Amino acid sequence: MIKKFLLATTLITILILGCHLDATYKMDATVYSINGNEITLEDVTSNLFSYYGDTDNLHIGQACKVKFDHNGTESNRYDDIILSVKY
């Protein structure tokens, strides 16, 4: 009984992790503009994405790596959500 429970729990965990990994992707970007604490990034396909964060030690043109969530619409990048940014 315990083995079946552990197997079911493991399978559900793998399924949830797999769905999360499928919904996210990373892309290179550069800082396009800084307005107060709003940071606008331009990705390699020239799309602009904004988020609010700490602007200390940032400058326009600085390279970064952005992790996105496709927000349930893989074919529409305009509604994607920024999960994290690493400079």
PyMOL Python script that loads the backbone (N, CA, C, O; Angstrom):
from pymol import cmd

cmd.read_pdbstr("""\
ATOM      1  N   MET A   1       0.817  -1.194   0.000  1.00  0.00           N
ATOM      2  CA  MET A   1       0.000   0.000   0.000  1.00  0.00           C
ATOM      3  C   MET A   1       0.863   1.262   0.000  1.00  0.00           C
ATOM      4  O   MET A   1       0.596   2.202  -0.749  1.00  0.00           O
ATOM      5  N   ILE A   2       1.891   1.280   0.836  1.00  0.00           N
ATOM      6  CA  ILE A   2       2.769   2.448   0.924  1.00  0.00           C
ATOM      7  C   ILE A   2       3.534   2.628  -0.384  1.00  0.00           C
ATOM      8  O   ILE A   2       3.745   3.758  -0.825  1.00  0.00           O
ATOM      9  N   LYS A   3       3.953   1.526  -1.009  1.00  0.00           N
ATOM     10  CA  LYS A   3       4.673   1.609  -2.277  1.00  0.00           C
ATOM     11  C   LYS A   3       3.795   2.227  -3.364  1.00  0.00           C
ATOM     12  O   LYS A   3       4.279   3.030  -4.162  1.00  0.00           O
ATOM     13  N   LYS A   4       2.522   1.868  -3.406  1.00  0.00           N
ATOM     14  CA  LYS A   4       1.603   2.431  -4.396  1.00  0.00           C
ATOM     15  C   LYS A   4       1.409   3.934  -4.157  1.00  0.00           C
ATOM     16  O   LYS A   4       1.357   4.723  -5.101  1.00  0.00           O
ATOM     17  N   PHE A   5       1.304   4.308  -2.893  1.00  0.00           N
ATOM     18  CA  PHE A   5       1.153   5.723  -2.558  1.00  0.00           C
ATOM     19  C   PHE A   5       2.393   6.521  -2.977  1.00  0.00           C
ATOM     20  O   PHE A   5       2.270   7.598  -3.560  1.00  0.00           O
ATOM     21  N   LEU A   6       3.578   5.997  -2.682  1.00  0.00           N
ATOM     22  CA  LEU A   6       4.819   6.663  -3.061  1.00  0.00           C
ATOM     23  C   LEU A   6       4.955   6.755  -4.576  1.00  0.00           C
ATOM     24  O   LEU A   6       5.400   7.779  -5.094  1.00  0.00           O
ATOM     25  N   LEU A   7       4.583   5.717  -5.279  1.00  0.00           N
ATOM     26  CA  LEU A   7       4.640   5.727  -6.735  1.00  0.00           C
ATOM     27  C   LEU A   7       3.690   6.775  -7.299  1.00  0.00           C
ATOM     28  O   LEU A   7       4.068   7.533  -8.192  1.00  0.00           O
ATOM     29  N   ALA A   8       2.462   6.827  -6.790  1.00  0.00           N
ATOM     30  CA  ALA A   8       1.487   7.811  -7.261  1.00  0.00           C
ATOM     31  C   ALA A   8       1.960   9.230  -6.963  1.00  0.00           C
ATOM     32  O   ALA A   8       1.836  10.115  -7.810  1.00  0.00           O
ATOM     33  N   THR A   9       2.498   9.452  -5.777  1.00  0.00           N
ATOM     34  CA  THR A   9       3.007  10.773  -5.404  1.00  0.00           C
ATOM     35  C   THR A   9       4.168  11.181  -6.302  1.00  0.00           C
ATOM     36  O   THR A   9       4.239  12.331  -6.736  1.00  0.00           O
ATOM     37  N   THR A  10       5.059  10.272  -6.578  1.00  0.00           N
ATOM     38  CA  THR A  10       6.200  10.555  -7.449  1.00  0.00           C
ATOM     39  C   THR A  10       5.737  10.895  -8.860  1.00  0.00           C
ATOM     40  O   THR A  10       6.232  11.851  -9.456  1.00  0.00           O
ATOM     41  N   LEU A  11       4.811  10.141  -9.392  1.00  0.00           N
ATOM     42  CA  LEU A  11       4.309  10.400 -10.738  1.00  0.00           C
ATOM     43  C   LEU A  11       3.607  11.759 -10.831  1.00  0.00           C
ATOM     44  O   LEU A  11       3.786  12.482 -11.812  1.00  0.00           O
ATOM     45  N   ILE A  12       2.829  12.100  -9.843  1.00  0.00           N
ATOM     46  CA  ILE A  12       2.137  13.392  -9.829  1.00  0.00           C
ATOM     47  C   ILE A  12       3.157  14.533  -9.742  1.00  0.00           C
ATOM     48  O   ILE A  12       3.014  15.546 -10.427  1.00  0.00           O
ATOM     49  N   THR A  13       4.169  14.371  -8.915  1.00  0.00           N
ATOM     50  CA  THR A  13       5.215  15.390  -8.789  1.00  0.00           C
ATOM     51  C   THR A  13       5.948  15.587 -10.110  1.00  0.00           C
ATOM     52  O   THR A  13       6.193  16.723 -10.515  1.00  0.00           O
ATOM     53  N   ILE A  14       6.291  14.524 -10.770  1.00  0.00           N
ATOM     54  CA  ILE A  14       6.976  14.611 -12.067  1.00  0.00           C
ATOM     55  C   ILE A  14       6.082  15.284 -13.095  1.00  0.00           C
ATOM     56  O   ILE A  14       6.561  16.090 -13.894  1.00  0.00           O
ATOM     57  N   LEU A  15       4.808  14.973 -13.091  1.00  0.00           N
ATOM     58  CA  LEU A  15       3.857  15.590 -14.018  1.00  0.00           C
ATOM     59  C   LEU A  15       3.763  17.098 -13.786  1.00  0.00           C
ATOM     60  O   LEU A  15       3.779  17.878 -14.738  1.00  0.00           O
ATOM     61  N   ILE A  16       3.665  17.500 -12.536  1.00  0.00           N
ATOM     62  CA  ILE A  16       3.583  18.934 -12.220  1.00  0.00           C
ATOM     63  C   ILE A  16       4.867  19.650 -12.626  1.00  0.00           C
ATOM     64  O   ILE A  16       4.807  20.721 -13.230  1.00  0.00           O
ATOM     65  N   LEU A  17       6.013  19.083 -12.310  1.00  0.00           N
ATOM     66  CA  LEU A  17       7.291  19.686 -12.705  1.00  0.00           C
ATOM     67  C   LEU A  17       7.420  19.761 -14.223  1.00  0.00           C
ATOM     68  O   LEU A  17       7.898  20.761 -14.758  1.00  0.00           O
ATOM     69  N   GLY A  18       7.005  18.732 -14.899  1.00  0.00           N
ATOM     70  CA  GLY A  18       7.075  18.719 -16.357  1.00  0.00           C
ATOM     71  C   GLY A  18       6.212  19.794 -16.979  1.00  0.00           C
ATOM     72  O   GLY A  18       6.614  20.430 -17.953  1.00  0.00           O
ATOM     73  N   CYS A  19       5.033  20.002 -16.427  1.00  0.00           N
ATOM     74  CA  CYS A  19       4.152  21.059 -16.939  1.00  0.00           C
ATOM     75  C   CYS A  19       4.759  22.426 -16.703  1.00  0.00           C
ATOM     76  O   CYS A  19       4.664  23.301 -17.564  1.00  0.00           O
ATOM     77  N   HIS A  20       5.382  22.627 -15.547  1.00  0.00           N
ATOM     78  CA  HIS A  20       6.017  23.914 -15.262  1.00  0.00           C
ATOM     79  C   HIS A  20       7.193  24.163 -16.199  1.00  0.00           C
ATOM     80  O   HIS A  20       7.340  25.262 -16.734  1.00  0.00           O
ATOM     81  N   LEU A  21       8.015  23.166 -16.397  1.00  0.00           N
ATOM     82  CA  LEU A  21       9.175  23.326 -17.273  1.00  0.00           C
ATOM     83  C   LEU A  21       8.750  23.566 -18.714  1.00  0.00           C
ATOM     84  O   LEU A  21       9.431  24.284 -19.447  1.00  0.00           O
ATOM     85  N   ASP A  22       7.648  22.981 -19.125  1.00  0.00           N
ATOM     86  CA  ASP A  22       7.140  23.174 -20.473  1.00  0.00           C
ATOM     87  C   ASP A  22       6.590  24.581 -20.660  1.00  0.00           C
ATOM     88  O   ASP A  22       6.567  25.085 -21.783  1.00  0.00           O
ATOM     89  N   ALA A  23       6.150  25.217 -19.597  1.00  0.00           N
ATOM     90  CA  ALA A  23       5.529  26.536 -19.677  1.00  0.00           C
ATOM     91  C   ALA A  23       6.542  27.673 -19.593  1.00  0.00           C
ATOM     92  O   ALA A  23       6.169  28.834 -19.760  1.00  0.00           O
ATOM     93  N   THR A  24       7.807  27.369 -19.341  1.00  0.00           N
ATOM     94  CA  THR A  24       8.813  28.416 -19.190  1.00  0.00           C
ATOM     95  C   THR A  24       9.896  28.285 -20.249  1.00  0.00           C
ATOM     96  O   THR A  24      10.140  27.208 -20.792  1.00  0.00           O
ATOM     97  N   TYR A  25      10.534  29.407 -20.524  1.00  0.00           N
ATOM     98  CA  TYR A  25      11.679  29.422 -21.438  1.00  0.00           C
ATOM     99  C   TYR A  25      12.567  30.597 -21.081  1.00  0.00           C
ATOM    100  O   TYR A  25      12.121  31.535 -20.420  1.00  0.00           O
ATOM    101  N   LYS A  26      13.822  30.557 -21.513  1.00  0.00           N
ATOM    102  CA  LYS A  26      14.782  31.630 -21.246  1.00  0.00           C
ATOM    103  C   LYS A  26      15.198  32.273 -22.559  1.00  0.00           C
ATOM    104  O   LYS A  26      15.232  31.628 -23.607  1.00  0.00           O
ATOM    105  N   MET A  27      15.512  33.561 -22.476  1.00  0.00           N
ATOM    106  CA  MET A  27      15.930  34.286 -23.659  1.00  0.00           C
ATOM    107  C   MET A  27      16.886  35.405 -23.255  1.00  0.00           C
ATOM    108  O   MET A  27      16.736  36.003 -22.190  1.00  0.00           O
ATOM    109  N   ASP A  28      17.869  35.683 -24.113  1.00  0.00           N
ATOM    110  CA  ASP A  28      18.767  36.811 -23.892  1.00  0.00           C
ATOM    111  C   ASP A  28      18.037  38.108 -24.193  1.00  0.00           C
ATOM    112  O   ASP A  28      17.165  38.158 -25.061  1.00  0.00           O
ATOM    113  N   ALA A  29      18.402  39.164 -23.464  1.00  0.00           N
ATOM    114  CA  ALA A  29      17.783  40.476 -23.660  1.00  0.00           C
ATOM    115  C   ALA A  29      18.775  41.550 -23.253  1.00  0.00           C
ATOM    116  O   ALA A  29      19.835  41.254 -22.701  1.00  0.00           O
ATOM    117  N   THR A  30      18.425  42.805 -23.531  1.00  0.00           N
ATOM    118  CA  THR A  30      19.204  43.948 -23.083  1.00  0.00           C
ATOM    119  C   THR A  30      18.264  44.963 -22.450  1.00  0.00           C
ATOM    120  O   THR A  30      17.071  45.002 -22.751  1.00  0.00           O
ATOM    121  N   VAL A  31      18.827  45.782 -21.568  1.00  0.00           N
ATOM    122  CA  VAL A  31      18.042  46.842 -20.944  1.00  0.00           C
ATOM    123  C   VAL A  31      17.791  47.910 -22.003  1.00  0.00           C
ATOM    124  O   VAL A  31      18.730  48.491 -22.547  1.00  0.00           O
ATOM    125  N   TYR A  32      16.529  48.160 -22.287  1.00  0.00           N
ATOM    126  CA  TYR A  32      16.118  49.113 -23.316  1.00  0.00           C
ATOM    127  C   TYR A  32      15.919  50.508 -22.731  1.00  0.00           C
ATOM    128  O   TYR A  32      16.338  51.506 -23.318  1.00  0.00           O
ATOM    129  N   SER A  33      15.270  50.564 -21.563  1.00  0.00           N
ATOM    130  CA  SER A  33      15.076  51.855 -20.892  1.00  0.00           C
ATOM    131  C   SER A  33      14.857  51.636 -19.409  1.00  0.00           C
ATOM    132  O   SER A  33      14.472  50.553 -18.967  1.00  0.00           O
ATOM    133  N   ILE A  34      15.112  52.696 -18.648  1.00  0.00           N
ATOM    134  CA  ILE A  34      14.890  52.695 -17.203  1.00  0.00           C
ATOM    135  C   ILE A  34      14.116  53.965 -16.884  1.00  0.00           C
ATOM    136  O   ILE A  34      14.566  55.070 -17.188  1.00  0.00           O
ATOM    137  N   ASN A  35      12.945  53.800 -16.266  1.00  0.00           N
ATOM    138  CA  ASN A  35      12.108  54.937 -15.915  1.00  0.00           C
ATOM    139  C   ASN A  35      11.660  54.760 -14.466  1.00  0.00           C
ATOM    140  O   ASN A  35      10.701  54.036 -14.198  1.00  0.00           O
ATOM    141  N   GLY A  36      12.339  55.408 -13.544  1.00  0.00           N
ATOM    142  CA  GLY A  36      12.074  55.186 -12.127  1.00  0.00           C
ATOM    143  C   GLY A  36      12.493  53.774 -11.764  1.00  0.00           C
ATOM    144  O   GLY A  36      13.659  53.411 -11.913  1.00  0.00           O
ATOM    145  N   ASN A  37      11.540  52.970 -11.284  1.00  0.00           N
ATOM    146  CA  ASN A  37      11.859  51.564 -11.003  1.00  0.00           C
ATOM    147  C   ASN A  37      11.255  50.628 -12.058  1.00  0.00           C
ATOM    148  O   ASN A  37      11.222  49.413 -11.863  1.00  0.00           O
ATOM    149  N   GLU A  38      10.773  51.197 -13.180  1.00  0.00           N
ATOM    150  CA  GLU A  38      10.291  50.377 -14.298  1.00  0.00           C
ATOM    151  C   GLU A  38      11.443  50.139 -15.263  1.00  0.00           C
ATOM    152  O   GLU A  38      12.076  51.078 -15.746  1.00  0.00           O
ATOM    153  N   ILE A  39      11.697  48.880 -15.529  1.00  0.00           N
ATOM    154  CA  ILE A  39      12.786  48.482 -16.420  1.00  0.00           C
ATOM    155  C   ILE A  39      12.166  47.846 -17.652  1.00  0.00           C
ATOM    156  O   ILE A  39      11.373  46.911 -17.541  1.00  0.00           O
ATOM    157  N   THR A  40      12.523  48.349 -18.819  1.00  0.00           N
ATOM    158  CA  THR A  40      12.035  47.783 -20.074  1.00  0.00           C
ATOM    159  C   THR A  40      13.182  47.035 -20.726  1.00  0.00           C
ATOM    160  O   THR A  40      14.281  47.567 -20.885  1.00  0.00           O
ATOM    161  N   LEU A  41      12.910  45.789 -21.101  1.00  0.00           N
ATOM    162  CA  LEU A  41      13.903  44.930 -21.729  1.00  0.00           C
ATOM    163  C   LEU A  41      13.519  44.680 -23.177  1.00  0.00           C
ATOM    164  O   LEU A  41      12.338  44.589 -23.512  1.00  0.00           O
ATOM    165  N   GLU A  42      14.528  44.570 -24.030  1.00  0.00           N
ATOM    166  CA  GLU A  42      14.314  44.199 -25.426  1.00  0.00           C
ATOM    167  C   GLU A  42      14.944  42.834 -25.646  1.00  0.00           C
ATOM    168  O   GLU A  42      16.140  42.650 -25.421  1.00  0.00           O
ATOM    169  N   ASP A  43      14.131  41.872 -26.088  1.00  0.00           N
ATOM    170  CA  ASP A  43      14.672  40.536 -26.314  1.00  0.00           C
ATOM    171  C   ASP A  43      15.300  40.445 -27.703  1.00  0.00           C
ATOM    172  O   ASP A  43      15.300  41.420 -28.454  1.00  0.00           O
ATOM    173  N   VAL A  44      15.825  39.291 -28.036  1.00  0.00           N
ATOM    174  CA  VAL A  44      16.547  39.123 -29.307  1.00  0.00           C
ATOM    175  C   VAL A  44      15.631  39.189 -30.521  1.00  0.00           C
ATOM    176  O   VAL A  44      16.113  39.286 -31.650  1.00  0.00           O
ATOM    177  N   THR A  45      14.309  39.138 -30.307  1.00  0.00           N
ATOM    178  CA  THR A  45      13.368  39.265 -31.417  1.00  0.00           C
ATOM    179  C   THR A  45      12.766  40.669 -31.483  1.00  0.00           C
ATOM    180  O   THR A  45      11.767  40.891 -32.166  1.00  0.00           O
ATOM    181  N   SER A  46      13.386  41.619 -30.764  1.00  0.00           N
ATOM    182  CA  SER A  46      12.988  43.035 -30.720  1.00  0.00           C
ATOM    183  C   SER A  46      11.653  43.286 -30.037  1.00  0.00           C
ATOM    184  O   SER A  46      11.066  44.351 -30.226  1.00  0.00           O
ATOM    185  N   ASN A  47      11.158  42.343 -29.252  1.00  0.00           N
ATOM    186  CA  ASN A  47       9.957  42.568 -28.435  1.00  0.00           C
ATOM    187  C   ASN A  47      10.366  43.255 -27.142  1.00  0.00           C
ATOM    188  O   ASN A  47      11.439  42.988 -26.600  1.00  0.00           O
ATOM    189  N   LEU A  48       9.505  44.145 -26.649  1.00  0.00           N
ATOM    190  CA  LEU A  48       9.769  44.861 -25.414  1.00  0.00           C
ATOM    191  C   LEU A  48       8.905  44.308 -24.289  1.00  0.00           C
ATOM    192  O   LEU A  48       7.715  44.053 -24.473  1.00  0.00           O
ATOM    193  N   PHE A  49       9.517  44.125 -23.121  1.00  0.00           N
ATOM    194  CA  PHE A  49       8.835  43.646 -21.929  1.00  0.00           C
ATOM    195  C   PHE A  49       9.259  44.520 -20.760  1.00  0.00           C
ATOM    196  O   PHE A  49      10.441  44.832 -20.615  1.00  0.00           O
ATOM    197  N   SER A  50       8.306  44.917 -19.927  1.00  0.00           N
ATOM    198  CA  SER A  50       8.608  45.759 -18.771  1.00  0.00           C
ATOM    199  C   SER A  50       8.312  45.027 -17.477  1.00  0.00           C
ATOM    200  O   SER A  50       7.442  44.158 -17.415  1.00  0.00           O
ATOM    201  N   TYR A  51       9.058  45.400 -16.446  1.00  0.00           N
ATOM    202  CA  TYR A  51       8.795  44.913 -15.105  1.00  0.00           C
ATOM    203  C   TYR A  51       9.330  45.947 -14.128  1.00  0.00           C
ATOM    204  O   TYR A  51      10.088  46.840 -14.506  1.00  0.00           O
ATOM    205  N   TYR A  52       8.934  45.820 -12.885  1.00  0.00           N
ATOM    206  CA  TYR A  52       9.384  46.740 -11.846  1.00  0.00           C
ATOM    207  C   TYR A  52      10.408  46.035 -10.980  1.00  0.00           C
ATOM    208  O   TYR A  52      10.199  44.900 -10.550  1.00  0.00           O
ATOM    209  N   GLY A  53      11.526  46.719 -10.726  1.00  0.00           N
ATOM    210  CA  GLY A  53      12.569  46.115  -9.928  1.00  0.00           C
ATOM    211  C   GLY A  53      13.597  47.134  -9.492  1.00  0.00           C
ATOM    212  O   GLY A  53      13.442  48.337  -9.705  1.00  0.00           O
ATOM    213  N   ASP A  54      14.634  46.634  -8.887  1.00  0.00           N
ATOM    214  CA  ASP A  54      15.731  47.458  -8.389  1.00  0.00           C
ATOM    215  C   ASP A  54      16.587  47.917  -9.561  1.00  0.00           C
ATOM    216  O   ASP A  54      17.091  47.092 -10.323  1.00  0.00           O
ATOM    217  N   THR A  55      16.751  49.216  -9.708  1.00  0.00           N
ATOM    218  CA  THR A  55      17.498  49.754 -10.845  1.00  0.00           C
ATOM    219  C   THR A  55      18.933  50.131 -10.486  1.00  0.00           C
ATOM    220  O   THR A  55      19.656  50.673 -11.322  1.00  0.00           O
ATOM    221  N   ASP A  56      19.348  49.853  -9.260  1.00  0.00           N
ATOM    222  CA  ASP A  56      20.732  50.139  -8.877  1.00  0.00           C
ATOM    223  C   ASP A  56      21.686  49.314  -9.729  1.00  0.00           C
ATOM    224  O   ASP A  56      21.449  48.132  -9.978  1.00  0.00           O
ATOM    225  N   ASN A  57      22.744  49.936 -10.165  1.00  0.00           N
ATOM    226  CA  ASN A  57      23.806  49.293 -10.952  1.00  0.00           C
ATOM    227  C   ASN A  57      23.332  48.795 -12.314  1.00  0.00           C
ATOM    228  O   ASN A  57      23.981  47.932 -12.905  1.00  0.00           O
ATOM    229  N   LEU A  58      22.219  49.315 -12.828  1.00  0.00           N
ATOM    230  CA  LEU A  58      21.751  48.959 -14.172  1.00  0.00           C
ATOM    231  C   LEU A  58      22.056  50.103 -15.115  1.00  0.00           C
ATOM    232  O   LEU A  58      22.076  51.264 -14.706  1.00  0.00           O
ATOM    233  N   HIS A  59      22.292  49.780 -16.372  1.00  0.00           N
ATOM    234  CA  HIS A  59      22.461  50.807 -17.388  1.00  0.00           C
ATOM    235  C   HIS A  59      21.853  50.330 -18.706  1.00  0.00           C
ATOM    236  O   HIS A  59      21.760  49.131 -18.967  1.00  0.00           O
ATOM    237  N   ILE A  60      21.450  51.271 -19.511  1.00  0.00           N
ATOM    238  CA  ILE A  60      20.848  50.951 -20.811  1.00  0.00           C
ATOM    239  C   ILE A  60      21.877  50.215 -21.663  1.00  0.00           C
ATOM    240  O   ILE A  60      23.040  50.614 -21.733  1.00  0.00           O
ATOM    241  N   GLY A  61      21.445  49.152 -22.300  1.00  0.00           N
ATOM    242  CA  GLY A  61      22.328  48.324 -23.119  1.00  0.00           C
ATOM    243  C   GLY A  61      22.928  47.148 -22.380  1.00  0.00           C
ATOM    244  O   GLY A  61      23.608  46.320 -22.986  1.00  0.00           O
ATOM    245  N   GLN A  62      22.688  47.059 -21.077  1.00  0.00           N
ATOM    246  CA  GLN A  62      23.230  45.954 -20.283  1.00  0.00           C
ATOM    247  C   GLN A  62      22.560  44.644 -20.675  1.00  0.00           C
ATOM    248  O   GLN A  62      21.340  44.578 -20.822  1.00  0.00           O
ATOM    249  N   ALA A  63      23.363  43.610 -20.842  1.00  0.00           N
ATOM    250  CA  ALA A  63      22.848  42.286 -21.229  1.00  0.00           C
ATOM    251  C   ALA A  63      22.284  41.561 -20.020  1.00  0.00           C
ATOM    252  O   ALA A  63      22.742  41.754 -18.894  1.00  0.00           O
ATOM    253  N   CYS A  64      21.284  40.724 -20.266  1.00  0.00           N
ATOM    254  CA  CYS A  64      20.692  39.922 -19.199  1.00  0.00           C
ATOM    255  C   CYS A  64      20.068  38.666 -19.799  1.00  0.00           C
ATOM    256  O   CYS A  64      19.924  38.533 -21.014  1.00  0.00           O
ATOM    257  N   LYS A  65      19.707  37.758 -18.911  1.00  0.00           N
ATOM    258  CA  LYS A  65      19.018  36.522 -19.280  1.00  0.00           C
ATOM    259  C   LYS A  65      17.660  36.557 -18.583  1.00  0.00           C
ATOM    260  O   LYS A  65      17.591  36.723 -17.365  1.00  0.00           O
ATOM    261  N   VAL A  66      16.573  36.400 -19.358  1.00  0.00           N
ATOM    262  CA  VAL A  66      15.219  36.518 -18.828  1.00  0.00           C
ATOM    263  C   VAL A  66      14.530  35.161 -18.880  1.00  0.00           C
ATOM    264  O   VAL A  66      14.602  34.452 -19.883  1.00  0.00           O
ATOM    265  N   LYS A  67      13.862  34.811 -17.784  1.00  0.00           N
ATOM    266  CA  LYS A  67      13.057  33.598 -17.745  1.00  0.00           C
ATOM    267  C   LYS A  67      11.598  34.020 -17.852  1.00  0.00           C
ATOM    268  O   LYS A  67      11.114  34.817 -17.049  1.00  0.00           O
ATOM    269  N   PHE A  68      10.901  33.480 -18.848  1.00  0.00           N
ATOM    270  CA  PHE A  68       9.510  33.810 -19.122  1.00  0.00           C
ATOM    271  C   PHE A  68       8.600  32.623 -18.842  1.00  0.00           C
ATOM    272  O   PHE A  68       9.032  31.471 -18.877  1.00  0.00           O
ATOM    273  N   ASP A  69       7.345  32.917 -18.566  1.00  0.00           N
ATOM    274  CA  ASP A  69       6.265  31.934 -18.559  1.00  0.00           C
ATOM    275  C   ASP A  69       5.385  32.297 -19.747  1.00  0.00           C
ATOM    276  O   ASP A  69       5.013  33.460 -19.897  1.00  0.00           O
ATOM    277  N   HIS A  70       5.041  31.326 -20.601  1.00  0.00           N
ATOM    278  CA  HIS A  70       4.273  31.654 -21.805  1.00  0.00           C
ATOM    279  C   HIS A  70       2.805  31.929 -21.514  1.00  0.00           C
ATOM    280  O   HIS A  70       2.040  32.205 -22.437  1.00  0.00           O
ATOM    281  N   ASN A  71       2.397  31.861 -20.250  1.00  0.00           N
ATOM    282  CA  ASN A  71       1.070  32.281 -19.813  1.00  0.00           C
ATOM    283  C   ASN A  71      -0.060  31.495 -20.487  1.00  0.00           C
ATOM    284  O   ASN A  71      -1.164  32.011 -20.661  1.00  0.00           O
ATOM    285  N   GLY A  72       0.221  30.264 -20.858  1.00  0.00           N
ATOM    286  CA  GLY A  72      -0.804  29.410 -21.451  1.00  0.00           C
ATOM    287  C   GLY A  72      -1.013  29.603 -22.938  1.00  0.00           C
ATOM    288  O   GLY A  72      -1.850  28.931 -23.541  1.00  0.00           O
ATOM    289  N   THR A  73      -0.262  30.514 -23.536  1.00  0.00           N
ATOM    290  CA  THR A  73      -0.407  30.784 -24.974  1.00  0.00           C
ATOM    291  C   THR A  73       0.970  30.730 -25.631  1.00  0.00           C
ATOM    292  O   THR A  73       1.650  31.748 -25.757  1.00  0.00           O
ATOM    293  N   GLU A  74       1.365  29.550 -26.039  1.00  0.00           N
ATOM    294  CA  GLU A  74       2.695  29.372 -26.623  1.00  0.00           C
ATOM    295  C   GLU A  74       2.897  30.175 -27.903  1.00  0.00           C
ATOM    296  O   GLU A  74       4.021  30.588 -28.190  1.00  0.00           O
ATOM    297  N   SER A  75       1.853  30.404 -28.670  1.00  0.00           N
ATOM    298  CA  SER A  75       1.998  31.091 -29.956  1.00  0.00           C
ATOM    299  C   SER A  75       1.923  32.611 -29.833  1.00  0.00           C
ATOM    300  O   SER A  75       2.159  33.316 -30.814  1.00  0.00           O
ATOM    301  N   ASN A  76       1.598  33.132 -28.638  1.00  0.00           N
ATOM    302  CA  ASN A  76       1.475  34.575 -28.447  1.00  0.00           C
ATOM    303  C   ASN A  76       2.481  35.034 -27.401  1.00  0.00           C
ATOM    304  O   ASN A  76       2.263  34.833 -26.206  1.00  0.00           O
ATOM    305  N   ARG A  77       3.574  35.645 -27.832  1.00  0.00           N
ATOM    306  CA  ARG A  77       4.611  36.083 -26.895  1.00  0.00           C
ATOM    307  C   ARG A  77       4.252  37.387 -26.206  1.00  0.00           C
ATOM    308  O   ARG A  77       4.873  37.733 -25.202  1.00  0.00           O
ATOM    309  N   TYR A  78       3.271  38.120 -26.712  1.00  0.00           N
ATOM    310  CA  TYR A  78       2.974  39.440 -26.179  1.00  0.00           C
ATOM    311  C   TYR A  78       2.337  39.411 -24.792  1.00  0.00           C
ATOM    312  O   TYR A  78       2.313  40.436 -24.111  1.00  0.00           O
ATOM    313  N   ASP A  79       1.825  38.274 -24.361  1.00  0.00           N
ATOM    314  CA  ASP A  79       1.242  38.190 -23.021  1.00  0.00           C
ATOM    315  C   ASP A  79       2.119  37.395 -22.055  1.00  0.00           C
ATOM    316  O   ASP A  79       1.677  37.047 -20.960  1.00  0.00           O
ATOM    317  N   ASP A  80       3.355  37.106 -22.454  1.00  0.00           N
ATOM    318  CA  ASP A  80       4.249  36.325 -21.609  1.00  0.00           C
ATOM    319  C   ASP A  80       4.611  37.107 -20.342  1.00  0.00           C
ATOM    320  O   ASP A  80       4.615  38.338 -20.334  1.00  0.00           O
ATOM    321  N   ILE A  81       4.908  36.376 -19.294  1.00  0.00           N
ATOM    322  CA  ILE A  81       5.196  36.958 -17.989  1.00  0.00           C
ATOM    323  C   ILE A  81       6.663  36.741 -17.654  1.00  0.00           C
ATOM    324  O   ILE A  81       7.186  35.638 -17.809  1.00  0.00           O
ATOM    325  N   ILE A  82       7.327  37.801 -17.192  1.00  0.00           N
ATOM    326  CA  ILE A  82       8.712  37.687 -16.741  1.00  0.00           C
ATOM    327  C   ILE A  82       8.715  37.054 -15.366  1.00  0.00           C
ATOM    328  O   ILE A  82       8.088  37.560 -14.436  1.00  0.00           O
ATOM    329  N   LEU A  83       9.431  35.934 -15.241  1.00  0.00           N
ATOM    330  CA  LEU A  83       9.562  35.258 -13.946  1.00  0.00           C
ATOM    331  C   LEU A  83      10.799  35.710 -13.205  1.00  0.00           C
ATOM    332  O   LEU A  83      10.763  35.912 -11.991  1.00  0.00           O
ATOM    333  N   SER A  84      11.911  35.874 -13.939  1.00  0.00           N
ATOM    334  CA  SER A  84      13.150  36.320 -13.297  1.00  0.00           C
ATOM    335  C   SER A  84      14.079  36.921 -14.350  1.00  0.00           C
ATOM    336  O   SER A  84      13.986  36.626 -15.541  1.00  0.00           O
ATOM    337  N   VAL A  85      14.972  37.769 -13.865  1.00  0.00           N
ATOM    338  CA  VAL A  85      15.973  38.402 -14.726  1.00  0.00           C
ATOM    339  C   VAL A  85      17.315  38.284 -14.029  1.00  0.00           C
ATOM    340  O   VAL A  85      17.436  38.585 -12.842  1.00  0.00           O
ATOM    341  N   LYS A  86      18.322  37.846 -14.769  1.00  0.00           N
ATOM    342  CA  LYS A  86      19.694  37.754 -14.214  1.00  0.00           C
ATOM    343  C   LYS A  86      20.607  38.608 -15.064  1.00  0.00           C
ATOM    344  O   LYS A  86      20.680  38.460 -16.284  1.00  0.00           O
ATOM    345  N   TYR A  87      21.302  39.506 -14.388  1.00  0.00           N
ATOM    346  CA  TYR A  87      22.243  40.412 -15.074  1.00  0.00           C
ATOM    347  C   TYR A  87      23.644  39.916 -14.957  1.00  0.00           C
ATOM    348  O   TYR A  87      24.567  40.548 -15.472  1.00  0.00           O
TER     349      TYR A  87
END
""", "prot")
cmd.dss("prot")
cmd.show_as("cartoon", "prot")
cmd.util.cbc("prot")
cmd.orient("prot")
